[in-house]
Amino acid sequence: MEELTFPPLILSEWKETRDTLQKYCKMVGTIREVMSKPLLHSLHTNLLLTNDGFTTSHLLKNAAPPIQTFEIMLDVMNQRLRIESNYREPLFVALTGQSLNALCDETCSLLSDIGITPPLERPSFLEGVRGRFESQLLQNYWKAVRTINQVLTKIKNEITEETSPVQLRPDDFALILTMFDKNIKDGNTAYTEQIEFGFSTGDEINPDAHLYISISPDSELIEKFIDGSLLLKIKGRISRAVLPYPRLAENNDPLKLALEFFRRIYAAVADTPDQLVPKSQS
């Protein structure tokens, strides 16, 4: 495991850069969505992680032989959009804070050059305002993402039930790992729920960066398994369990703190003591 780092992620300091990156991610995520077959739980709308940024993964251009595929990557560390295929040389667009409209035009032009025309609803990408896109702020964010990815990957490897990949959900810019169709018992009643382990850089619920755990569709079930000091209430109702990001940066053993936070829920909802254990111990 690489060294864990928790650089500062103060939303007021990098919000404009974050919002620009999120817009770019939404555009790339939309291309993935329109060029993919639908997947359960809408997984085809999210982006996967690479060493340097986010990717659509391989998308099919032509199913007839010879099979042709392409992939769009948002290289956060090097601030460029990269298009790779198995039939042409890589293509690049520098990310400078250009407007969403400009980036969409540049990307679609390059895709057209390699024979791809995504059926995008272009009115969704007509915003013509440049945004901030500061290199140091992006590098801080990516260091944090790489660290949180290690934590979520470790949790994923411990869970014996079906989970999603660790992925970015562009709509709310959350890094997420999802446990599907978990049977949760509350007394004599059983609920089939989806448990989400996530990392948010700040949202409408909580403006500060944080790790979180949520349960859906019955979100208030989490109250029965998580200590009340970790629960966040919105309009008097339980929303999610939250661990503030600064607490990780200040802790002597942040990995242990993060893992213990996430482990609280899937250990608590296990139907039997040995149902959810690290795979290496099963």
KEKE-3310 file (N, C-alpha, C; in steps of 0.2 Angstrom, whole numbers, plus 5000, padded with zeros to 4 digits):
npx = (5004:5003:5010:4999:4991:4984:4980:4976:4958:4949:4934:4930:4941:4944:4933:4929:4938:4935:4922:4923:4931:4921:4911:4918:4919:4906:4902:4911:4906:4893:4895:4900:4888:4879:4885:4886:4879:4865:4868:4865:4860:4863:4877:4884:4884:4894:4911:4927:4942:4959:4977:4980:4968:4951:4941:4931:4932:4934:4925:4913:4915:4913:4906:4907:4919:4934:4934:4932:4937:4936:4942:4939:4949:4950:4963:4968:4980:4989:4982:4974:4963:4961:4960:4960:4962:4960:4964:4968:4981:4984:4974:4973:4967:4971:4967:4962:4953:4944:4928:4913:4906:4916:4925:4917:4915:4928:4931:4921:4924:4937:4933:4925:4934:4940:4929:4918:4902:4895:4878:4874:4865:4866:4862:4864:4877:4880:4885:4895:4905:4921:4931:4940:4955:4965:4982:4989:4978:4971:4980:4981:4968:4968:4978:4971:4961:4967:4972:4959:4954:4962:4958:4944:4945:4951:4941:4931:4938:4936:4923:4911:4900:4890:4898:4900:4912:4925:4921:4918:4904:4898:4887:4885:4898:4904:4915:4913:4908:4898:4887:4877:4859:4858:4852:4844:4840:4828:4822:4809:4807:4813:4823:4828:4842:4853:4869:4880:4896:4906:4915:4915:4918:4911:4895:4877:4871:4882:4894:4907:4922:4921:4920:4907:4893:4879:4862:4850:4834:4828:4833:4834:4836:4850:4852:4850:4861:4873:4883:4876:4883:4889:4880:4871:4858:4845:4833:4827:4827:4837:4851:4864:4879:4893:4911:4921:4933:4945:4948:4954:4966:4972:4974:4984:4984:4977:4972:4967:4957:4948:4945:4939:4928:4920:4919:4910:4897:4894:4898:4889:4877:4877:4870:4874:4888:4899:4896:4900:4916:4934:4940:4951:4951:4940)
npy = (4994:5011:5026:5035:5050:5065:5079:5096:5100:5111:5117:5131:5136:5129:5127:5133:5127:5114:5113:5115:5104:5094:5097:5093:5080:5076:5078:5068:5057:5056:5054:5041:5035:5036:5028:5016:5000:4998:4996:4987:4996:5008:5009:5011:5025:5030:5034:5026:5023:5028:5028:5041:5048:5049:5037:5031:5018:5004:5007:5002:5004:4997:4982:4972:4962:4969:4971:4986:4998:5011:5023:5036:5047:5057:5065:5069:5073:5077:5086:5085:5079:5063:5053:5036:5022:5006:5007:5019:5032:5039:5053:5070:5083:5098:5103:5117:5125:5128:5133:5122:5120:5123:5113:5101:5103:5102:5089:5081:5084:5077:5064:5062:5062:5050:5042:5042:5047:5053:5051:5064:5076:5091:5103:5102:5105:5118:5128:5142:5148:5151:5142:5141:5132:5126:5120:5115:5114:5104:5093:5091:5087:5075:5067:5065:5057:5046:5041:5038:5029:5018:5015:5012:5001:4992:4989:4984:4972:4965:4963:4950:4949:4955:4969:4985:4992:5003:5020:5035:5045:5056:5065:5070:5071:5061:5049:5032:5016:5003:4992:4979:4975:4970:4961:4967:4965:4971:4968:4958:4961:4961:4970:4974:4982:4995:4998:5012:5016:5031:5045:5062:5078:5088:5094:5097:5092:5092:5103:5102:5092:5074:5057:5045:5035:5028:5022:5015:5010:5014:5025:5029:5018:5016:5022:5013:5006:5013:5024:5038:5050:5051:5053:5061:5073:5079:5091:5085:5072:5056:5056:5051:5043:5051:5055:5067:5074:5081:5075:5064:5068:5073:5063:5050:5037:5036:5027:5016:5023:5027:5014:5008:5016:5013:5000:4998:4998:4986:4976:4977:4975:4962:4946:4934:4931:4927:4930:4941:4943:4947:4942:4935:4928:4919)
npz = (5000:4996:5003:5014:5011:5017:5010:5012:5010:5008:5005:5002:4997:4986:4978:4966:4956:4959:4955:4941:4937:4940:4931:4919:4922:4922:4908:4902:4909:4903:4890:4892:4896:4885:4876:4880:4885:4896:4913:4928:4943:4937:4934:4923:4921:4928:4933:4932:4941:4937:4938:4937:4935:4930:4921:4906:4905:4893:4878:4866:4849:4837:4834:4825:4817:4812:4829:4837:4849:4861:4873:4885:4895:4909:4914:4928:4935:4926:4919:4907:4894:4887:4873:4869:4858:4850:4837:4832:4835:4851:4856:4862:4873:4880:4897:4903:4910:4901:4894:4897:4885:4876:4878:4876:4862:4857:4861:4855:4842:4840:4843:4832:4822:4823:4820:4828:4834:4847:4854:4860:4870:4866:4871:4884:4887:4884:4891:4892:4900:4906:4919:4934:4936:4944:4946:4958:4967:4961:4961:4975:4978:4970:4977:4989:4984:4979:4991:4998:4990:4992:5004:5002:4993:5001:5010:5001:4998:5009:5010:5008:5000:4985:4977:4970:4959:4965:4962:4953:4955:4944:4946:4959:4962:4971:4978:4977:4985:4983:4992:4987:4988:5002:5015:5029:5045:5056:5071:5069:5056:5039:5028:5012:5007:5001:5003:5005:5004:5005:4999:5000:4994:4999:5000:4997:5009:5018:5019:5021:5017:5018:5024:5022:5026:5020:5019:5008:5002:5014:5023:5037:5044:5047:5059:5069:5070:5070:5080:5088:5088:5076:5067:5054:5053:5043:5042:5053:5051:5050:5039:5035:5041:5046:5044:5047:5036:5040:5052:5049:5043:5055:5063:5071:5066:5053:5043:5051:5058:5047:5042:5053:5054:5042:5044:5054:5050:5041:5049:5059:5053:5049:5047:5054:5065:5057:5044:5037:5034:5032:5016:5016:5027:5026)
capx = (5000:5007:5009:4992:4992:4978:4981:4970:4953:4944:4929:4930:4948:4945:4927:4928:4942:4931:4916:4925:4932:4915:4908:4921:4917:4899:4902:4914:4901:4887:4898:4900:4882:4876:4889:4886:4873:4863:4870:4861:4861:4866:4884:4887:4884:4899:4918:4932:4948:4966:4982:4980:4962:4945:4940:4925:4934:4934:4918:4913:4914:4911:4906:4908:4926:4938:4931:4936:4935:4940:4942:4941:4951:4952:4970:4968:4987:4992:4977:4972:4958:4965:4956:4964:4958:4964:4964:4972:4985:4980:4972:4973:4964:4973:4962:4964:4948:4939:4920:4910:4904:4922:4928:4913:4916:4935:4931:4917:4928:4942:4930:4923:4940:4941:4923:4913:4898:4891:4872:4874:4860:4871:4860:4866:4884:4881:4888:4901:4909:4928:4931:4946:4957:4972:4986:4990:4972:4969:4985:4979:4962:4970:4981:4966:4957:4971:4972:4953:4953:4965:4953:4938:4947:4952:4934:4928:4941:4934:4915:4910:4894:4891:4899:4902:4919:4926:4920:4916:4898:4899:4882:4887:4906:4906:4919:4908:4908:4891:4885:4870:4854:4860:4847:4845:4835:4826:4817:4806:4806:4819:4823:4833:4844:4859:4873:4885:4902:4908:4919:4912:4922:4907:4888:4872:4870:4887:4898:4914:4924:4919:4918:4900:4889:4871:4858:4844:4829:4826:4840:4834:4839:4857:4852:4850:4868:4879:4883:4872:4887:4892:4874:4869:4851:4843:4826:4825:4828:4843:4853:4869:4884:4898:4917:4925:4940:4950:4949:4959:4972:4974:4975:4990:4983:4971:4969:4963:4951:4944:4943:4934:4922:4917:4917:4904:4890:4893:4899:4883:4871:4878:4865:4878:4895:4904:4893:4904:4923:4938:4940:4957:4950:4934)
capy = (5000:5017:5031:5038:5057:5069:5086:5100:5100:5116:5119:5138:5137:5125:5125:5134:5122:5107:5113:5115:5097:5090:5098:5089:5073:5075:5077:5062:5052:5056:5050:5034:5033:5035:5024:5009:4996:5000:4991:4987:5001:5014:5009:5014:5032:5033:5034:5022:5027:5026:5030:5048:5052:5045:5034:5028:5011:5003:5007:4998:5008:4993:4975:4968:4961:4969:4974:4992:5000:5017:5025:5043:5048:5063:5064:5075:5075:5081:5091:5084:5074:5058:5048:5031:5017:5001:5007:5025:5035:5043:5060:5074:5090:5101:5105:5124:5129:5131:5132:5116:5120:5122:5106:5097:5104:5099:5082:5078:5084:5072:5058:5062:5061:5043:5039:5041:5052:5051:5055:5069:5081:5096:5109:5101:5106:5124:5133:5145:5152:5148:5141:5140:5125:5127:5113:5113:5111:5097:5088:5090:5082:5068:5063:5063:5052:5040:5038:5036:5023:5013:5013:5009:4995:4987:4988:4980:4966:4962:4961:4944:4950:4959:4976:4989:4995:5010:5024:5042:5047:5063:5070:5073:5071:5057:5043:5028:5009:5001:4985:4978:4970:4968:4959:4970:4963:4975:4964:4952:4963:4961:4975:4973:4988:4996:5002:5015:5019:5036:5051:5068:5084:5093:5094:5101:5090:5093:5107:5100:5085:5069:5050:5044:5029:5029:5016:5016:5016:5016:5028:5030:5011:5017:5025:5007:5002:5018:5028:5044:5055:5051:5053:5068:5074:5084:5092:5081:5065:5054:5056:5047:5043:5055:5056:5073:5072:5084:5071:5059:5072:5075:5057:5047:5031:5038:5021:5013:5027:5026:5007:5007:5019:5010:4993:4998:4996:4980:4971:4978:4972:4955:4941:4930:4934:4925:4931:4946:4943:4948:4936:4931:4924:4915)
capz = (5000:4995:5008:5014:5012:5017:5009:5014:5005:5011:5000:5000:4994:4979:4975:4958:4953:4959:4950:4934:4936:4940:4924:4914:4923:4920:4901:4900:4911:4899:4884:4893:4897:4879:4872:4884:4887:4903:4918:4934:4947:4933:4934:4916:4921:4933:4930:4935:4943:4935:4942:4936:4934:4929:4914:4904:4903:4886:4875:4860:4843:4832:4837:4820:4816:4818:4835:4838:4856:4863:4880:4887:4901:4912:4917:4933:4937:4920:4916:4900:4892:4883:4870:4866:4854:4848:4830:4831:4840:4856:4855:4868:4874:4886:4901:4905:4913:4896:4896:4895:4878:4872:4879:4872:4855:4856:4862:4850:4836:4840:4842:4825:4818:4824:4817:4833:4835:4853:4853:4866:4870:4866:4875:4891:4887:4881:4896:4889:4905:4908:4926:4937:4935:4947:4946:4965:4970:4958:4964:4982:4977:4967:4982:4993:4980:4979:4998:5000:4985:4995:5010:5000:4990:5007:5013:4996:4998:5015:5010:5004:4996:4979:4978:4964:4959:4968:4956:4954:4953:4942:4947:4965:4963:4976:4976:4981:4984:4985:4993:4984:4990:5009:5019:5035:5050:5062:5075:5065:5049:5035:5023:5007:5007:4997:5008:5001:5007:5001:5000:4997:4995:5001:4996:5000:5015:5023:5015:5022:5015:5023:5023:5024:5025:5019:5017:5005:5002:5021:5026:5044:5047:5050:5066:5073:5069:5071:5086:5086:5087:5069:5062:5052:5052:5039:5043:5059:5049:5049:5032:5034:5046:5043:5048:5044:5033:5044:5058:5046:5043:5061:5067:5071:5062:5049:5040:5056:5059:5042:5041:5058:5053:5037:5046:5059:5047:5038:5054:5063:5050:5047:5050:5058:5066:5052:5037:5033:5036:5027:5012:5017:5033:5025)
cpx = (5004:5005:5002:4994:4985:4979:4975:4965:4947:4940:4930:4936:4948:4939:4926:4932:4938:4925:4918:4927:4926:4911:4911:4919:4910:4899:4905:4909:4895:4889:4898:4893:4878:4879:4889:4879:4871:4865:4866:4864:4865:4874:4888:4887:4890:4906:4922:4938:4954:4971:4982:4974:4956:4944:4933:4926:4933:4926:4919:4911:4911:4912:4907:4916:4928:4935:4936:4933:4939:4938:4943:4943:4952:4958:4970:4975:4990:4988:4976:4967:4962:4960:4961:4959:4963:4965:4967:4976:4981:4979:4971:4970:4967:4967:4964:4959:4943:4932:4918:4908:4910:4925:4924:4914:4923:4934:4927:4921:4933:4939:4927:4928:4942:4934:4918:4909:4893:4884:4870:4868:4864:4868:4862:4873:4885:4884:4895:4906:4916:4927:4939:4948:4964:4976:4987:4984:4970:4974:4983:4973:4964:4974:4976:4962:4961:4971:4965:4951:4956:4961:4947:4939:4948:4946:4931:4931:4939:4926:4915:4904:4895:4892:4900:4909:4919:4926:4918:4909:4898:4893:4883:4894:4908:4910:4915:4910:4901:4891:4878:4866:4856:4853:4848:4839:4834:4820:4815:4805:4813:4818:4829:4836:4851:4863:4879:4890:4905:4913:4917:4917:4918:4900:4883:4870:4875:4892:4905:4916:4923:4919:4911:4898:4882:4868:4852:4840:4827:4832:4840:4836:4846:4857:4852:4857:4874:4878:4880:4877:4890:4886:4873:4862:4850:4835:4823:4825:4835:4845:4858:4874:4890:4905:4921:4932:4945:4952:4954:4966:4976:4976:4981:4990:4976:4968:4965:4957:4946:4941:4938:4928:4917:4915:4911:4898:4890:4895:4892:4877:4872:4873:4868:4885:4900:4902:4898:4911:4927:4939:4946:4956:4944:4936)
cpy = (5006:5021:5034:5046:5060:5076:5090:5101:5105:5119:5126:5139:5134:5124:5127:5129:5115:5107:5113:5107:5093:5091:5094:5082:5071:5074:5070:5056:5051:5053:5042:5031:5031:5030:5017:5006:4997:4994:4992:4993:5007:5014:5012:5021:5035:5032:5030:5026:5024:5029:5038:5052:5047:5043:5031:5020:5010:5003:5005:5003:5003:4986:4970:4967:4966:4973:4980:4995:5007:5019:5032:5043:5055:5063:5071:5078:5079:5086:5091:5078:5069:5053:5042:5026:5012:5001:5014:5027:5039:5051:5064:5081:5093:5104:5112:5128:5131:5129:5124:5115:5119:5115:5101:5097:5101:5091:5078:5078:5079:5065:5057:5060:5053:5039:5038:5047:5051:5055:5059:5074:5087:5102:5108:5103:5113:5130:5136:5149:5148:5147:5141:5133:5125:5120:5111:5110:5105:5092:5086:5085:5075:5064:5061:5057:5046:5036:5035:5030:5017:5010:5009:5002:4990:4985:4983:4973:4962:4959:4955:4944:4955:4966:4979:4990:5001:5014:5031:5043:5055:5068:5073:5073:5067:5051:5038:5020:5007:4993:4984:4973:4966:4967:4962:4968:4969:4972:4959:4954:4963:4966:4973:4980:4989:5000:5005:5018:5025:5041:5057:5074:5090:5094:5098:5099:5092:5097:5106:5093:5080:5062:5049:5037:5030:5022:5018:5010:5018:5019:5029:5023:5012:5019:5019:5004:5006:5022:5035:5050:5056:5052:5060:5068:5080:5085:5087:5074:5063:5053:5051:5047:5047:5055:5061:5071:5075:5079:5065:5062:5073:5069:5053:5040:5032:5032:5017:5016:5026:5019:5006:5010:5015:5003:4993:4996:4989:4974:4971:4974:4965:4950:4937:4932:4932:4926:4936:4946:4945:4941:4932:4926:4919:4908)
cpz = (5000:5001:5008:5015:5012:5017:5011:5008:5008:5005:4997:4996:4987:4976:4968:4954:4953:4955:4943:4933:4936:4934:4919:4915:4921:4912:4899:4903:4906:4892:4886:4893:4890:4874:4875:4884:4894:4907:4924:4939:4944:4934:4928:4916:4925:4929:4935:4937:4939:4939:4942:4936:4934:4922:4913:4904:4895:4883:4868:4854:4838:4834:4831:4819:4811:4823:4836:4845:4857:4870:4881:4894:4903:4916:4922:4935:4932:4916:4909:4899:4887:4880:4867:4863:4852:4840:4828:4836:4845:4854:4862:4868:4880:4890:4905:4909:4907:4898:4894:4888:4874:4872:4876:4865:4853:4856:4857:4843:4835:4840:4835:4820:4818:4823:4823:4834:4841:4852:4859:4865:4871:4870:4882:4892:4884:4885:4893:4893:4907:4916:4928:4937:4938:4948:4953:4968:4967:4960:4971:4982:4975:4973:4987:4990:4981:4986:5000:4996:4989:5001:5007:4997:4996:5009:5007:4996:5004:5015:5005:4999:4990:4980:4971:4964:4963:4962:4958:4951:4951:4945:4954:4967:4969:4974:4980:4980:4987:4986:4991:4988:4997:5013:5026:5040:5055:5066:5070:5058:5046:5030:5018:5005:5003:5002:5004:5006:5003:5003:4997:4999:4997:4997:5000:5007:5020:5018:5016:5019:5020:5020:5025:5023:5025:5017:5013:5002:5009:5025:5034:5048:5050:5057:5071:5074:5070:5076:5084:5085:5080:5064:5060:5050:5048:5040:5048:5057:5048:5041:5031:5040:5042:5048:5044:5042:5037:5050:5055:5046:5049:5065:5066:5066:5058:5045:5045:5057:5054:5041:5047:5057:5048:5040:5051:5056:5045:5043:5058:5060:5048:5051:5055:5059:5060:5045:5033:5037:5031:5023:5014:5023:5032:5023)
residu = (MET:GLU:GLU:LEU:THR:PHE:PRO:PRO:LEU:ILE:LEU:SER:GLU:TRP:LYS:GLU:THR:ARG:ASP:THR:LEU:GLN:LYS:TYR:CYS:LYS:MET:VAL:GLY:THR:ILE:ARG:GLU:VAL:MET:SER:LYS:PRO:LEU:LEU:HIS:SER:LEU:HIS:THR:ASN:LEU:LEU:LEU:THR:ASN:ASP:GLY:PHE:THR:THR:SER:HIS:LEU:LEU:LYS:ASN:ALA:ALA:PRO:PRO:ILE:GLN:THR:PHE:GLU:ILE:MET:LEU:ASP:VAL:MET:ASN:GLN:ARG:LEU:ARG:ILE:GLU:SER:ASN:TYR:ARG:GLU:PRO:LEU:PHE:VAL:ALA:LEU:THR:GLY:GLN:SER:LEU:ASN:ALA:LEU:CYS:ASP:GLU:THR:CYS:SER:LEU:LEU:SER:ASP:ILE:GLY:ILE:THR:PRO:PRO:LEU:GLU:ARG:PRO:SER:PHE:LEU:GLU:GLY:VAL:ARG:GLY:ARG:PHE:GLU:SER:GLN:LEU:LEU:GLN:ASN:TYR:TRP:LYS:ALA:VAL:ARG:THR:ILE:ASN:GLN:VAL:LEU:THR:LYS:ILE:LYS:ASN:GLU:ILE:THR:GLU:GLU:THR:SER:PRO:VAL:GLN:LEU:ARG:PRO:ASP:ASP:PHE:ALA:LEU:ILE:LEU:THR:MET:PHE:ASP:LYS:ASN:ILE:LYS:ASP:GLY:ASN:THR:ALA:TYR:THR:GLU:GLN:ILE:GLU:PHE:GLY:PHE:SER:THR:GLY:ASP:GLU:ILE:ASN:PRO:ASP:ALA:HIS:LEU:TYR:ILE:SER:ILE:SER:PRO:ASP:SER:GLU:LEU:ILE:GLU:LYS:PHE:ILE:ASP:GLY:SER:LEU:LEU:LEU:LYS:ILE:LYS:GLY:ARG:ILE:SER:ARG:ALA:VAL:LEU:PRO:TYR:PRO:ARG:LEU:ALA:GLU:ASN:ASN:ASP:PRO:LEU:LYS:LEU:ALA:LEU:GLU:PHE:PHE:ARG:ARG:ILE:TYR:ALA:ALA:VAL:ALA:ASP:THR:PRO:ASP:GLN:LEU:VAL:PRO:LYS:SER:GLN:SER)
# end
